[in-house]
Amino acid sequence: MQKNELIRIRKRLKKTQKDLAAILGISLRTVRSYEQGDRGIPTHIERQLYFILSKVNTQHASAKMCWDIKKCSEEQRQSCPAWEFSCGTLCWFINGTICQCSPQENWQDKMAICRNCEVLSSILDAPATAD
């Protein structure tokens, strides 16, 4: 995740840096350093932000399942944790999914695929609808 994406997500959630720090359980100084680009944004922070977006985006709840979008075979479905746990709209959150026919070895490789997928882009591109 790049600093501009973090800023964009924070603004979509209508949160100050202080608010976001409290939600993420980190210091205000840390949020500022992420947004200024002084520190890289760790995987666990990226995952939390995407998860929060998925929960405030009401359209995401009715989104198509990843296995339908990707047209996975029955064999692929049976070996994929997203299918096993009925998490077809949270596949990007689960390691070990078999996008592009094999599980990715780390979060960065997985997200390189997920950022170009309709499932995650439906979360990132839709307006947040938090009350």
C-alpha positions as CSV (number, residue, x, y, z in Angstrom):
1,M,0.0,0.0,0.0
2,Q,1.3,3.4,-0.9
3,K,0.8,6.5,1.2
4,N,-1.7,8.1,-1.2
5,E,-4.0,5.1,-0.9
6,L,-3.9,5.3,2.9
7,I,-4.8,9.0,2.7
8,R,-7.6,8.3,0.3
9,I,-9.0,5.5,2.5
10,R,-8.8,7.7,5.6
11,K,-10.7,10.5,3.8
12,R,-13.3,8.1,2.4
13,L,-13.9,6.9,6.0
14,K,-14.2,10.6,7.1
15,K,-11.6,10.1,9.8
16,T,-8.8,12.4,11.0
17,Q,-5.3,11.0,11.5
18,K,-6.0,10.9,15.2
19,D,-9.3,8.9,14.6
20,L,-7.5,6.5,12.3
21,A,-4.7,6.0,14.8
22,A,-7.2,5.0,17.5
23,I,-9.1,2.6,15.2
24,L,-5.8,0.9,14.1
25,G,-4.3,0.8,17.6
26,I,-1.3,2.8,16.6
27,S,0.0,6.3,17.5
28,L,-0.9,9.5,15.7
29,R,2.8,9.9,15.0
30,T,2.8,6.6,13.2
31,V,-0.1,7.5,11.0
32,R,1.6,10.8,10.1
33,S,4.8,9.0,9.2
34,Y,2.8,6.6,6.9
35,E,1.1,9.5,5.2
36,Q,4.3,11.5,4.8
37,G,6.0,8.4,3.4
38,D,8.7,8.3,6.1
39,R,7.6,4.7,7.0
40,G,6.3,1.9,4.9
41,I,2.8,0.7,5.7
42,P,2.9,-2.7,7.2
43,T,0.8,-5.6,5.9
44,H,-1.4,-5.8,9.1
45,I,-2.4,-2.1,8.7
46,E,-3.2,-2.6,5.0
47,R,-5.4,-5.6,5.8
48,Q,-7.2,-3.8,8.6
49,L,-8.0,-0.8,6.3
50,Y,-9.3,-3.0,3.5
51,F,-11.4,-5.0,6.0
52,I,-12.9,-1.8,7.4
53,L,-13.7,-0.6,3.9
54,S,-15.4,-3.9,3.2
55,K,-17.6,-3.5,6.2
56,V,-18.7,0.1,5.5
57,N,-19.3,-0.5,1.9
58,T,-22.9,-1.8,1.7
59,Q,-22.5,-2.8,-2.0
60,H,-19.8,-5.2,-1.0
61,A,-22.3,-7.3,1.0
62,S,-24.2,-8.1,-2.2
63,A,-21.1,-8.5,-4.4
64,K,-20.6,-11.6,-6.6
65,M,-18.5,-14.4,-5.1
66,C,-14.9,-14.6,-6.3
67,W,-15.3,-18.2,-7.5
68,D,-18.1,-17.0,-9.8
69,I,-16.1,-14.0,-11.1
70,K,-13.1,-16.2,-11.7
71,K,-15.2,-19.1,-13.0
72,C,-13.3,-21.5,-10.8
73,S,-13.8,-25.2,-11.5
74,E,-15.2,-27.5,-8.8
75,E,-11.7,-28.8,-8.2
76,Q,-10.3,-25.3,-7.7
77,R,-13.1,-24.4,-5.4
78,Q,-12.6,-27.5,-3.3
79,S,-8.9,-26.6,-2.7
80,C,-9.5,-22.9,-2.0
81,P,-9.9,-21.5,1.6
82,A,-12.2,-18.7,0.3
83,W,-14.6,-21.5,-0.8
84,E,-14.1,-23.6,2.2
85,F,-15.0,-20.8,4.6
86,S,-17.7,-19.2,2.4
87,C,-15.7,-16.0,2.1
88,G,-16.1,-15.2,-1.6
89,T,-16.1,-11.5,-1.0
90,L,-13.2,-11.6,1.4
91,C,-10.9,-13.7,-0.7
92,W,-8.3,-10.9,-0.7
93,F,-8.2,-11.1,3.1
94,I,-7.4,-14.8,3.2
95,N,-3.9,-16.2,2.5
96,G,-3.7,-19.4,0.6
97,T,-6.4,-18.6,-2.0
98,I,-5.7,-20.1,-5.4
99,C,-6.1,-17.1,-7.6
100,Q,-4.2,-17.6,-10.8
101,C,-4.2,-21.4,-10.1
102,S,-1.8,-21.5,-7.2
103,P,-1.5,-20.0,-3.7
104,Q,0.7,-17.0,-3.4
105,E,3.7,-17.2,-1.1
106,N,3.3,-13.8,0.6
107,W,1.0,-10.9,1.1
108,Q,2.8,-8.7,-1.4
109,D,2.5,-11.2,-4.2
110,K,-1.2,-11.9,-3.3
111,M,-2.1,-8.2,-3.3
112,A,-0.4,-7.7,-6.7
113,I,-3.0,-10.0,-8.1
114,C,-5.9,-8.8,-5.9
115,R,-5.4,-5.2,-6.8
116,N,-6.3,-6.1,-10.4
117,C,-9.3,-8.2,-9.4
118,E,-13.0,-7.2,-9.4
119,V,-13.5,-8.4,-5.9
120,L,-11.1,-6.1,-4.2
121,S,-11.6,-3.2,-6.6
122,S,-15.3,-3.3,-5.7
123,I,-14.3,-2.3,-2.2
124,L,-11.6,0.2,-3.1
125,D,-13.6,2.0,-5.8
126,A,-17.0,2.1,-4.2
127,P,-17.9,5.0,-1.9
128,A,-17.7,4.2,1.8
129,T,-21.2,4.4,3.4
130,A,-20.3,4.5,7.1
131,D,-22.9,6.3,9.3
